[in-house]
């Protein structure tokens, strides 16, 4: 699953995020895969494309909670 709060894009796995970015022809320079949990900073011109192609819109709080949970899962 791919999630967005309208600014950031995250996914259930780094692979899924990279595939979504590639399949939707999003600019790769906005992809940060070096952090503890990979994310994509969505350029405003691409937000509609992200949502139209399956990005689930959630609140910033929910996005943060998912990121924290994924980080904790990776640590165990």
N, C-alpha and C positions, 0 to 999 in steps of 0.2 A: 504494500500500500504506500502511496505517496501523499504527503500532507503539506499544506501550506497555510500560513497565516496572512498571506498577501504580500509578504516581504521575503520570507525564507521558505525553502523547500527542503524537506527531509523525507527519508524513506525508511522502510523496515531494514534495509541493508545498503551498504555502500554500492554494491553491484546494481541493485535496483535503481538507486538514484542516478548512477552513471548511465545506465540504459535509458532511463526516462529522458535525461538531458540530451543524449545522442539521438534518440528516436524523434524527439520534438524539435531538433535542430536549435537548441538553446545555446547561446554563446558559452563555450567551456571556460572562459576566463573568470566566470562568476562562480565556478564550482570550487569549493574548499574541501578537499578530501584529506588534508593534512591534520585537521583538528581531531580531537578524541571521538567526535561523532560528525561524519561528513554532512555538509549542508550546501545549499545553492542559494545565492542571493539573487532573487528574481528581478531583472530589469522591468520597469513598469510596462514597457511595450510588449512584454511576453507573458504577463499575468493571465490575460484572457486565454492564451494558448495552453497554459499550464492547467487551468481549471477545465477548459473544454476537453482536454485529453486525459482527465482522470485524477487530477490533483484534488484531494479532499480538503475543503476549506474548514479550518478549525481556528480556535482562538490562539493568541500568542501564548497564553498560559498553558493550554493543552499541548501546544507544540513543544514548549519547554519541558513539560512533564514527560512527554514521549522521549525526547532527547535524553533526559536524565535516566529514565528507565532503561533505554537501550545502552547507555554508557555503563550502568550498573550490571546489566546482563553480560557485557563484554568483559567485565572485571572478574566474574566468577567462573 
